Amino acid sequence: MLSLCPRSRAGYQRYRWLGVALGTMMAATPTTAAEYYIQPTADLNAQVDTNLDLVVPPDTHRTEPGYGGDVGATIGVATPASELTLLPELGYADYPDSHTSATQEQLDFTAKSVSPRDRWNLWGRVDHRDTFSSELASATFDPLNPNVPTTPETGRIAADSKRTIVTVTPSYSYDLTPRTSVDVGAVYESAVYSGTSEFYTNYQYPQLNVDVGWALNPNARASLGVYGSRYAANNGSSTIKAEGATLSLDLKHTQTFKADFELSGEHDVNDTAINGAPQSISATGLSAAMSGTWKFVRSQVQLNIGRSFTPSGAGGKYRADQFQVDYSYDLTPRLTAACAARIARYVEIASARNTGNYDYVNATAGLKWSMTRTWYVGGGIAYVRESFLAQNTAAADNSEAYLSIGYRGLGRRQ
């Protein structure tokens, strides 16, 4: 179920270049013994929110009903040595009490190829939506990439603003020996906001990392690497150059359990201006993070806990301390319960402002009952709370209840 806020409509012409690029990727994918599959999805929902715009007390807010839906698909091409997957999704919501509506367009894609000695992977996302949903980090994990490399959400909502963000993460790995490999990866992110709000800063963010990995045993791999990144505000207000090192350990004992641990240190230098005078502000920080997935006969748990350094649409780079968990359990063959939560604190680094620091909570819980192999009904509740630390104001929160009915095709043959 997509949570959409009443904002403005948006067209799709800006994505023509992406369609051409993905078409080229599909054409280049090896077709030997290729399997093509499409899994269509559709969902209609109704919801009630107590404070949709996260109005801060003592200002008044209203309870507002909303209705909406989304359509999408999982589209894939798979061969024994490669795979390409696309997840396009379109959403629409209407709020009759305020006579407003909103649209959302999103495309996730992933591609991978393997050979006896090397592997390459690509994950990316193009996301265009209103700032209510774009600036509030989701409690659930991305279905194609649970470990999304950035969390650029600002927590700020503006009535006339939308965000378009493009994130791409290619990586390549080459086995030097049966136990040693060299890995090269990159992150590129571009964020552009429309509207008149001064909350947001358009930016470009490239990052490059190189790692050397050692297979400790068939189930464990350690790696040591270095990386560099550059955050550049499009308006020239700030340029942050960073360099750092990482030490990581990947565990995969069985097909039902895997976990990643990472330690890193980073040094940032921010070339900015304070009261019109050029300034250079530096900062050094350490981070530690753990992510894992546990799969059982009737349930699954995904977990991400720790600290990371991320660009932000609020301008600059932030230290994100967060705990995220996603749990699902099959009560019966047809009835599934699921809940998810994200608890985070975002603090600006290498800056004299610190006006965008905030605490954030997002939690959901729901049930889904499969009426048939492809049709389902569901419902649940959600809660969002945020508090900006530098403003000395009360926290804003929103409670939501929703019902949905949807269709999900049978998808790929296993």
C-alpha positions in Angstrom: 0.0 0.0 0.0 1.4 3.3 -1.0 1.0 6.2 1.4 0.5 9.3 -0.8 0.0 12.9 0.3 -2.2 15.5 -1.5 0.2 17.3 -3.8 0.6 18.0 -7.5 0.5 15.8 -10.6 3.6 15.0 -12.6 4.3 13.8 -16.1 6.5 11.0 -17.3 8.6 12.6 -20.2 11.6 13.0 -17.9 12.0 9.2 -17.9 12.4 8.7 -21.7 16.2 8.5 -21.3 15.8 5.8 -18.7 13.6 3.7 -20.9 16.2 3.9 -23.7 19.0 2.9 -21.3 17.1 0.0 -19.8 16.1 -1.2 -23.3 19.7 -1.2 -24.2 20.5 -3.3 -21.1 17.8 -5.8 -22.0 19.1 -6.1 -25.5 22.6 -6.7 -24.2 21.5 -9.4 -21.8 22.6 -12.8 -23.0 19.6 -14.7 -24.3 20.9 -18.3 -24.2 18.2 -20.4 -22.6 16.6 -17.1 -21.5 13.5 -17.0 -19.4 11.1 -14.0 -19.6 8.6 -13.3 -17.0 6.1 -10.7 -15.9 4.2 -10.5 -12.6 1.6 -7.8 -12.7 0.3 -6.2 -9.5 -2.5 -3.8 -8.6 -3.9 -2.4 -5.3 -6.8 -0.3 -4.2 -6.8 1.2 -0.7 -8.6 3.4 1.6 -7.0 5.1 4.6 -7.6 7.6 7.4 -4.9 9.8 8.8 -5.0 11.9 12.0 -2.2 14.4 11.0 -1.3 13.7 7.4 0.9 16.8 7.0 2.7 16.3 10.4 1.5 19.7 11.7 3.5 20.5 14.9 1.4 21.4 18.0 -0.1 23.7 19.1 -1.2 24.3 15.5 -4.4 22.4 14.7 -4.5 19.5 12.3 -7.4 17.5 11.0 -8.3 13.8 10.5 -8.6 13.2 6.8 -9.7 10.2 4.7 -8.0 9.2 1.5 -8.5 6.8 -1.3 -5.9 5.5 -3.8 -4.3 2.7 -5.7 -1.2 1.6 -7.5 -0.3 -0.6 -10.4 3.0 -2.2 -11.2 4.8 -5.3 -12.3 7.9 -7.4 -11.8 9.5 -7.8 -15.2 12.5 -10.0 -15.7 14.9 -11.7 -18.1 17.0 -14.6 -16.7 19.7 -16.8 -18.1 22.0 -19.3 -16.3 24.7 -16.6 -16.1 22.7 -13.3 -15.9 19.5 -11.7 -14.8 17.7 -8.4 -15.3 14.7 -7.3 -13.2 12.5 -4.2 -13.4 10.0 -3.1 -10.9 7.9 -0.1 -12.3 5.1 1.3 -10.2 2.6 4.1 -10.6 0.4 5.4 -7.7 -2.5 7.8 -7.3 -4.3 9.1 -4.2 -7.2 11.4 -3.7 -8.3 13.3 -0.6 -11.8 14.5 -1.1 -12.1 16.7 2.0 -9.2 18.9 0.9 -10.0 18.5 -2.9 -6.4 17.4 -3.6 -4.7 14.5 -5.2 -1.2 13.1 -5.8 0.7 10.8 -8.2 3.8 8.8 -7.7 6.2 7.2 -10.2 8.9 4.8 -9.2 11.2 2.4 -11.0 13.6 0.0 -9.3 16.0 -2.1 -11.4 18.7 -4.7 -10.9 21.0 -6.6 -13.2 23.7 -9.1 -12.5 26.1 -11.4 -14.4 28.4 -14.1 -13.2 31.3 -16.1 -14.8 33.8 -18.5 -13.3 36.1 -15.7 -12.1 34.2 -12.4 -12.1 30.8 -10.9 -11.2 29.1 -7.6 -11.8 25.9 -6.2 -10.3 23.8 -3.1 -10.8 21.0 -1.7 -8.7 19.2 1.5 -9.3 16.1 3.6 -8.6 14.3 6.5 -10.2 11.7 7.9 -7.8 9.4 10.9 -8.4 6.9 11.7 -5.7 5.5 14.4 -3.3 7.6 15.3 -0.3 5.3 13.6 2.2 6.2 10.2 1.1 9.6 11.0 -0.3 11.0 12.7 2.8 9.8 10.2 5.4 12.0 7.1 5.4 10.1 3.8 4.9 9.8 1.3 7.8 10.1 -1.6 5.3 13.1 -2.8 3.3 13.5 -2.3 -0.5 12.5 -5.6 -2.1 15.4 -5.6 -4.6 18.1 -4.1 -2.4 17.6 -4.3 1.4 20.8 -2.3 2.0 20.2 0.9 0.1 23.4 2.9 0.3 21.9 6.3 1.2 19.1 7.7 3.4 18.6 11.2 2.0 15.2 11.9 3.6 14.9 15.2 5.3 11.8 14.7 7.4 10.4 18.0 6.1 7.1 18.4 4.2 6.2 21.2 1.8 2.8 21.5 0.2 4.0 22.4 -3.3 7.2 20.3 -3.5 8.1 17.1 -5.2 11.4 15.2 -5.2 13.0 13.4 -8.2 15.9 11.2 -7.1 18.1 8.9 -9.2 20.4 6.4 -7.4 22.7 3.9 -9.2 25.1 1.5 -7.6 27.2 -0.6 -10.0 29.8 -3.1 -8.7 32.4 -5.5 -10.1 34.3 -8.3 -8.5 37.3 -10.3 -9.9 38.8 -13.4 -8.3 42.6 -13.1 -8.1 42.8 -16.6 -6.5 40.3 -19.1 -5.3 40.2 -17.2 -2.0 41.1 -13.6 -2.8 39.2 -11.1 -4.9 39.2 -7.4 -5.8 35.9 -5.5 -5.7 35.2 -2.1 -7.2 31.9 -0.3 -6.6 30.3 3.1 -7.0 27.3 5.1 -5.9 25.8 7.9 -7.9 22.9 9.9 -6.6 21.1 13.0 -7.9 18.3 14.7 -6.1 16.2 17.6 -7.5 13.2 19.2 -5.7 10.5 21.2 -7.4 8.4 23.9 -5.8 9.1 27.1 -3.8 10.2 25.6 -0.5 13.6 26.6 0.9 13.7 23.4 3.0 15.5 21.4 0.3 18.8 21.5 -1.5 19.4 19.9 -4.9 22.6 17.9 -5.0 24.9 15.4 -6.8 26.7 12.7 -4.9 29.3 10.3 -6.5 31.2 7.7 -4.4 33.9 5.2 -5.4 35.2 2.3 -3.3 37.8 -0.4 -3.8 38.1 -3.5 -1.6 40.2 -6.6 -1.3 38.4 -9.6 0.0 39.5 -12.9 1.6 37.4 -16.1 1.9 38.1 -17.2 5.5 36.1 -20.4 4.9 33.1 -21.4 2.6 30.7 -19.4 4.9 32.7 -16.3 5.8 34.5 -13.5 3.9 36.4 -10.5 5.2 37.3 -7.5 3.2 39.3 -4.3 3.6 38.8 -1.2 1.5 39.0 2.5 0.9 36.5 5.0 -0.6 36.1 8.6 -1.5 33.0 10.7 -2.1 32.0 14.2 -3.1 28.7 15.9 -2.1 28.0 19.0 -4.2 25.0 21.2 -3.8 23.7 22.4 -7.1 23.4 26.0 -5.9 27.1 26.1 -4.9 26.4 26.5 -1.2 28.4 23.5 -0.1 30.9 21.0 -1.4 31.9 18.1 0.9 34.8 15.8 0.1 35.2 12.6 2.1 37.6 9.8 2.2 37.5 6.7 4.4 38.3 3.1 5.0 36.1 0.0 5.8 36.6 -3.4 7.4 33.8 -5.8 6.8 32.8 -9.4 7.5 30.1 -11.3 5.5 28.6 -14.5 7.0 26.3 -17.0 5.2 26.0 -20.2 7.1 23.0 -21.6 5.3 20.5 -20.5 2.7 18.3 -19.3 5.5 20.8 -17.0 7.3 23.2 -14.3 6.3 24.7 -11.3 8.0 27.1 -8.5 7.2 29.2 -6.5 9.7 31.0 -3.3 8.8 33.4 -0.9 10.6 34.4 2.4 8.9 36.2 5.6 9.5 35.6 8.8 7.5 37.1 12.3 7.2 35.0 15.0 5.7 35.9 18.5 4.6 33.1 21.0 3.9 33.9 24.0 1.7 31.0 26.3 2.4 30.2 30.0 3.3 29.1 31.4 6.7 27.6 34.9 6.6 29.0 35.3 3.1 32.5 34.4 4.1 34.2 31.2 2.7 34.8 28.6 5.3 36.3 25.1 5.5 34.9 22.8 8.2 36.3 19.4 8.8 35.1 16.4 10.8 36.1 12.8 11.4 33.8 10.0 12.5 33.6 6.3 13.0 30.7 4.0 12.2 29.6 0.4 12.8 26.7 -1.4 11.2 25.1 -4.8 11.1 22.5 -6.2 8.7 21.0 -9.6 8.6 18.3 -11.9 7.2 16.8 -14.9 8.9 14.4 -17.2 7.1 12.4 -19.9 8.9 9.7 -22.3 7.8 6.8 -19.8 8.5 8.5 -16.5 9.1 11.3 -14.1 8.1 13.2 -11.4 9.8 15.3 -8.6 8.3 17.4 -6.3 10.5 19.7 -3.3 10.0 21.2 -1.5 13.0 24.1 0.9 13.3 25.5 4.2 12.0 26.2 5.4 8.4 27.2 8.6 6.6 24.7 9.8 4.0 23.9 12.8 1.8 20.7 14.6 2.5 18.2 16.7 0.7 18.4 19.1 3.6 21.9 20.1 2.4 25.1 18.5 3.4 26.0 15.1 4.8 24.5 13.5 7.9 25.3 10.8 10.4 22.4 8.4 10.5 22.0 6.3 13.7 19.2 3.9 13.1 17.5 0.6 13.9 15.3 -1.0 11.3 13.5 -4.4 11.5 10.9 -6.1 9.3 9.1 -9.3 10.4 6.5 -11.5 8.7 4.8 -14.6 9.9 2.4 -17.0 8.2 -0.4 -17.6 10.6 -2.0 -20.0 8.2 -1.3 -20.9 4.6 -3.5 -17.9 3.6 -3.1 -15.4 6.4 0.1 -13.5 7.0 1.0 -11.0 9.7 3.7 -8.4 9.2 5.2 -5.6 11.1 8.1 -3.2 10.5 9.8 -0.3 12.3 12.5 2.3 11.7 13.9 4.4 14.6 16.6 6.9 13.6 18.4 10.1 14.5 20.0 12.2 11.8 22.8 14.7 12.8 24.6 16.9 10.3 28.4 16.6 10.1 31.1 19.1 9.1 28.6 22.0 9.5 28.0 25.0 11.7 24.2 24.9 11.1 22.7 21.7 12.5 19.2 23.0 11.8 18.2 19.8 10.1 18.9 17.4 12.9 15.9 15.3 13.9 14.6 12.2 15.6 12.3 9.9 13.6 10.1 6.9 14.2 8.1 5.0 11.5 6.2 1.8 12.4 3.6 -0.4 10.6 1.6 -3.6 11.4 -0.9 -5.4 9.3 -2.6 -8.6 8.1 -3.0 -9.9 4.6 -5.4 -12.7 3.6 -5.1 -14.5 0.3 -8.6 -15.0 -1.1 -7.2 -16.9 -4.1 -3.7 -17.6 -5.5 -3.7 -14.0 -7.0 -6.2 -11.9 -5.0 -5.9 -10.7 -1.5 -7.3 -8.3 1.1 -5.4 -6.6 3.8 -5.5 -4.0 6.5 -3.3 -2.4 9.2 -2.1 0.6 11.1 0.9 2.9 10.8 2.5 5.5 13.0 5.0 8.3 12.2 6.7 10.6 14.7 9.4 13.2 14.2 11.0 15.9 16.2 13.6 18.5 15.0 16.2 18.9 17.7 17.4 22.5 17.0 13.9 24.1 16.9 12.9 23.3 20.5 9.3 22.4 19.4 7.0 19.6 20.2 7.1 16.4 18.2 4.6 15.9 15.3 3.0 12.6 14.8 0.5 10.9 12.6 -1.6 7.7 13.0 -3.1 5.9 10.1 -5.5 3.0 9.5 -5.9 1.4 6.1 -7.7 -1.3 4.2 -6.7 -2.7 0.8 -7.7 -5.2 -1.9 -5.1 -6.2 -4.5 -4.0 -8.6 -7.2 -0.6 -10.2 -7.6 0.2 -12.4 -10.6 1.8 -15.8 -10.2 5.2 -14.5 -11.5 8.3 -16.5 -12.3 8.3 -20.3 -12.4 10.6 -21.8 -9.8 
